[in-house]
């Protein structure tokens, strides 16, 4: 995308921004709250880009004025113009870069809530213990961002670990941040059960699925098989006596989802269906990606589990993200949910690659 194309696109956005201002000021629309809310959301999404575009346009006008001053007979005026041009050129480049990034199409799933699935991989009990630590890491991260989390299903190891834990995260932009956590997480440390002090390597897989609405994925009720059973989670004897837990099998795909976190069978069915929809949606999306044979299938946020994305080395107090070659030597802080440094770097890397693709198109 060259500068002229960028300016044309920005002008279209500014025109739409002004049109939204006029529509929202129309007294005939004032009573249509649904429409006004829709316009307000669209206007809010455009505001940052339009304000930056106006700043950029002002800088271009100042550049043109300074360039005219270069023809002045007064040497002092020409020197002043050169100084101003140096500053203005730097500002122009910064604004251009920010505008190009803002014009890169957003992932439409970015604002969705998510379902996170954490499973112990290779490493036995140690993998299960680290799965529990990753679960704590993500719930801490959600707390820091004031997001809501809720366990959907869990399969504990009995020593404080998890074979599997599935939970939801609800909050603005949850998928846009957590999608980078999908993949294989590797841990290197001396297990508490290891008497010889040898370092073990274990793995945990993380899948981050955007929640989808009924209209986004169609599920035929006749394709579902329901089994109910007594829950073993919180709730004690009340839950044991009543079959409140549910297992749903999607017969065409063989996919099985279960939920026992709620006291009500109906609530557990609803939660299990949320997970099923998310998994089927992601499976469908991955098939579309494969069918299109894209140039390079992105490992960032794709849910790929074929290779490690991050290593947590406890003896060296080190965390390394292998996708971008970024290392932190403050592992204890990372384990407390401070992962924004990695997420910001991964987001920038994704934006840069997408910007390059837009430029080639």
C-alpha positions in Angstrom: 0.0 0.0 0.0 1.7 3.2 -1.2 1.2 6.6 0.5 -1.4 7.7 -2.0 -3.5 4.6 -1.5 -3.2 5.1 2.3 -4.4 8.7 2.0 -7.4 7.7 -0.1 -8.4 5.0 2.4 -8.0 7.5 5.3 -10.2 10.1 3.5 -12.9 7.5 3.1 -12.7 6.7 6.9 -12.9 10.4 7.8 -15.9 10.9 5.5 -17.6 8.0 7.3 -16.7 9.5 10.7 -18.3 12.8 9.8 -21.3 11.1 8.4 -21.7 9.2 11.7 -21.5 12.5 13.6 -24.3 13.9 11.5 -26.5 10.8 11.9 -26.0 10.7 15.7 -27.1 14.4 15.8 -30.2 13.7 13.8 -33.2 14.2 16.2 -35.3 11.8 14.1 -32.9 9.0 15.1 -32.5 9.9 18.7 -35.3 7.5 19.8 -33.8 4.6 18.0 -31.4 3.5 20.8 -30.3 0.4 19.0 -29.2 2.4 15.9 -27.6 5.1 17.9 -25.6 2.5 19.9 -24.5 0.9 16.6 -23.3 4.3 15.2 -21.6 5.1 18.5 -19.6 1.9 18.4 -18.6 2.4 14.8 -17.6 6.0 15.5 -15.5 4.9 18.5 -13.7 2.4 16.3 -12.8 5.1 13.8 -11.9 7.9 16.2 -8.3 7.1 16.8 -7.5 6.6 13.1 -9.3 9.8 12.0 -7.6 11.9 14.7 -4.2 10.6 13.7 -5.0 11.2 10.0 -5.8 14.8 10.8 -2.6 15.2 12.7 -0.8 13.6 9.8 -2.5 16.0 7.3 -1.5 19.0 9.5 2.2 17.8 9.4 2.0 17.5 5.6 0.8 21.1 5.4 3.6 22.2 7.6 6.2 20.3 5.5 4.9 22.1 2.4 5.2 25.4 4.2 8.7 24.7 5.3 9.7 23.6 1.8 8.5 27.0 0.4 10.7 28.7 3.0 13.8 27.0 1.5 13.4 29.4 -1.5 13.6 32.5 0.8 16.5 34.9 0.1 17.3 35.1 3.8 19.8 32.5 4.9 18.5 32.5 8.5 15.0 31.7 7.2 16.4 28.8 5.1 18.3 27.4 8.1 15.2 27.6 10.2 13.2 25.8 7.4 15.8 23.0 7.3 15.5 22.5 11.1 11.8 22.4 11.0 11.8 19.9 8.1 14.1 17.6 10.0 11.6 17.5 12.9 8.6 17.4 10.7 10.0 14.5 8.7 10.5 12.5 11.8 6.9 13.2 13.0 5.6 12.3 9.5 7.4 8.9 9.5 6.1 8.1 13.0 2.5 9.0 12.1 2.7 7.1 8.8 3.8 3.9 10.6 1.0 4.2 13.1 -1.6 4.8 10.5 -0.4 1.9 8.3 -0.8 -0.4 11.3 -4.2 1.0 12.1 -5.3 0.3 8.5 -4.3 -3.4 8.7 -7.6 -5.3 8.9 -8.4 -6.5 12.4 -9.0 -10.2 13.2 -12.8 -10.2 13.5 -12.5 -12.6 16.5 -10.3 -10.3 18.6 -13.1 -8.9 20.8 -14.6 -12.3 21.6 -14.5 -14.0 24.9 -12.5 -17.2 24.9 -12.4 -20.8 26.1 -9.0 -22.0 27.2 -8.1 -25.7 27.3 -5.0 -26.7 29.2 -3.8 -30.4 29.0 -0.8 -32.1 30.5 1.5 -33.5 27.8 4.7 -35.5 28.1 6.2 -35.7 31.6 3.7 -37.5 33.8 2.9 -35.9 37.2 5.3 -33.0 36.5 3.3 -32.1 33.4 0.1 -32.1 35.4 1.6 -29.9 38.1 2.8 -27.4 35.4 -0.6 -27.5 33.8 -2.0 -26.3 37.2 0.6 -23.5 37.3 -0.3 -22.3 33.8 -3.9 -22.3 34.8 -3.0 -20.1 37.7 -0.9 -17.9 35.4 -3.8 -17.2 33.1 -6.3 -16.6 35.9 -3.9 -14.2 37.4 -3.5 -12.5 34.1 -7.3 -12.2 33.8 -7.5 -10.7 37.3 -4.9 -8.1 36.3 -7.0 -7.1 33.4 -10.3 -7.3 35.4 -11.6 -10.2 33.3 -13.9 -12.9 34.6 -12.9 -16.6 34.6 -14.9 -19.7 35.3 -14.0 -23.3 35.2 -16.0 -25.4 32.8 -14.5 -28.8 33.5 -11.4 -30.2 35.2 -9.6 -33.5 35.6 -7.2 -33.4 38.5 -4.2 -35.7 39.1 -4.7 -35.9 42.9 -1.4 -34.3 43.8 -2.4 -30.7 42.9 -2.0 -31.0 39.2 -4.4 -31.2 36.2 -4.6 -33.8 33.4 -7.0 -31.3 31.8 -8.7 -28.0 32.8 -11.1 -26.1 30.6 -12.2 -22.6 31.6 -13.8 -19.5 30.1 -12.4 -16.0 30.1 -14.8 -13.1 29.6 -13.6 -9.6 29.0 -13.0 -7.0 26.3 -10.4 -8.1 23.9 -9.8 -11.5 25.6 -9.1 -13.3 22.3 -6.9 -10.5 21.0 -4.5 -11.1 23.9 -4.7 -14.8 24.8 -4.7 -16.2 21.2 -0.9 -16.0 21.3 -0.8 -18.6 24.1 -2.0 -21.5 21.9 0.6 -24.2 21.4 3.0 -26.4 23.3 4.6 -24.9 26.5 7.7 -26.7 27.7 9.0 -26.6 31.3 12.5 -27.5 32.4 13.1 -28.0 36.2 13.9 -30.4 39.0 10.6 -32.0 40.0 9.9 -32.1 43.8 9.7 -35.9 43.6 13.2 -36.1 42.0 15.7 -37.1 44.7 18.8 -37.1 42.4 18.3 -33.4 41.4 18.1 -34.1 37.7 16.4 -31.6 35.5 13.3 -33.0 33.7 11.5 -31.6 30.6 7.8 -31.7 30.5 5.2 -30.3 28.1 1.7 -28.8 28.4 -0.6 -27.9 25.5 -2.8 -24.8 25.5 -5.7 -24.2 23.1 -7.4 -20.8 23.1 -10.7 -20.9 21.3 -12.9 -17.8 20.6 -16.5 -18.2 21.8 -19.0 -18.3 18.9 -22.7 -17.6 18.7 -25.3 -20.1 17.5 -25.5 -18.3 14.2 -21.8 -18.7 13.5 -21.8 -22.5 13.6 -24.8 -24.7 12.8 -25.2 -27.8 14.9 -27.9 -30.3 14.0 -29.6 -31.5 17.3 -29.9 -35.0 15.9 -26.1 -35.2 15.7 -25.8 -34.9 19.5 -25.8 -37.6 22.0 -26.3 -36.7 25.7 -25.1 -38.7 28.8 -25.7 -37.5 32.3 -23.9 -38.6 35.5 -23.3 -37.6 39.0 -20.8 -34.7 39.3 -17.6 -35.2 41.3 -16.7 -31.5 41.7 -17.8 -28.9 44.3 -21.2 -29.4 45.8 -20.7 -32.6 47.9 -23.4 -35.1 48.3 -26.1 -33.0 46.7 -24.2 -33.2 43.4 -23.4 -36.9 43.8 -27.0 -37.9 44.3 -28.3 -36.0 41.3 -27.1 -36.5 37.7 -26.2 -32.8 37.1 -23.0 -33.4 35.0 -23.4 -33.9 31.2 -21.3 -35.4 28.5 -22.1 -34.4 24.9 -20.9 -36.4 21.9 -21.0 -34.8 18.5 -21.5 -38.0 16.4 -20.3 -36.7 13.0 -16.9 -35.6 14.3 -16.6 -37.9 17.3 -15.9 -34.8 19.5 -16.8 -35.3 23.2 -17.3 -32.4 25.6 -18.3 -32.7 29.3 -19.2 -30.2 32.0 -19.9 -30.7 35.7 -19.0 -27.3 37.2 -22.6 -26.1 37.7 -25.2 -27.4 40.2 -27.9 -27.5 37.5 -28.0 -30.0 34.6 -29.3 -27.3 32.3 -26.5 -24.9 33.1 -23.9 -27.7 32.5 -25.6 -28.4 29.1 -25.3 -24.8 28.2 -21.6 -24.6 29.2 -20.8 -27.8 27.3 -22.5 -26.5 24.2 -20.4 -23.3 24.4 -17.2 -25.5 24.3 -18.5 -27.7 21.6 -19.4 -24.7 19.3 -16.0 -23.2 19.9 -14.2 -26.5 19.1 -16.2 -27.1 15.9 -15.7 -23.5 14.8 -12.0 -23.8 15.2 -11.9 -27.2 13.4 -13.9 -25.7 10.5 -11.5 -22.7 10.4 -8.4 -24.9 10.3 -9.9 -26.9 7.4 -10.5 -23.7 5.5 -7.0 -22.6 6.1 -5.6 -26.0 4.9 -7.9 -25.9 1.8 -6.7 -22.5 0.8 -3.0 -23.6 1.1 -1.8 -20.3 2.5 1.8 -19.4 1.9 2.8 -19.8 5.5 0.4 -21.2 8.0 0.8 -18.9 11.0 1.8 -20.5 14.3 0.7 -17.4 16.2 -2.7 -18.0 17.7 -3.6 -20.9 15.4 -3.8 -23.6 18.1 -1.0 -25.6 16.5 0.5 -28.1 18.9 3.1 -29.7 16.7 6.0 -27.6 18.1 6.9 -25.7 21.3 6.1 -22.0 21.4 7.6 -21.2 24.8 10.1 -22.7 27.3 10.1 -22.1 31.1 13.5 -22.9 32.5 13.4 -22.7 36.3 17.1 -23.4 37.1 18.1 -20.4 34.9 15.1 -18.2 35.9 14.4 -17.9 32.1 11.4 -17.8 29.9 11.9 -17.9 26.1 9.3 -17.5 23.4 10.6 -19.4 20.4 8.4 -17.7 17.8 10.0 -14.3 18.2 13.2 -15.2 20.0 12.3 -13.2 23.1 13.7 -14.1 26.5 12.8 -12.9 30.0 15.1 -13.6 33.0 12.3 -12.9 35.5 10.4 -16.2 35.4 8.8 -15.8 38.8 7.1 -12.6 37.7 5.9 -14.2 34.5 4.4 -17.1 36.5 2.4 -14.4 38.4 0.6 -13.5 35.2 2.9 -10.7 33.9 3.0 -11.9 30.3 2.1 -8.6 28.6 5.7 -8.1 27.4 5.5 -11.3 25.4 1.9 -10.6 24.1 2.9 -7.1 23.0 5.9 -8.4 21.1 3.9 -11.2 19.5 1.2 -8.7 18.5 3.7 -6.4 16.9 5.2 -9.3 15.0 1.8 -10.3 13.7 0.9 -6.8 12.7 4.3 -6.4 10.9 3.7 -9.6 8.9 0.1 -8.6 8.1 1.2 -5.2 7.1 3.7 -6.7 4.7 0.9 -8.9 3.2 -1.3 -5.8 2.7 1.6 -4.0 1.1 2.0 -6.9 -1.4 -1.7 -7.0 -2.2 
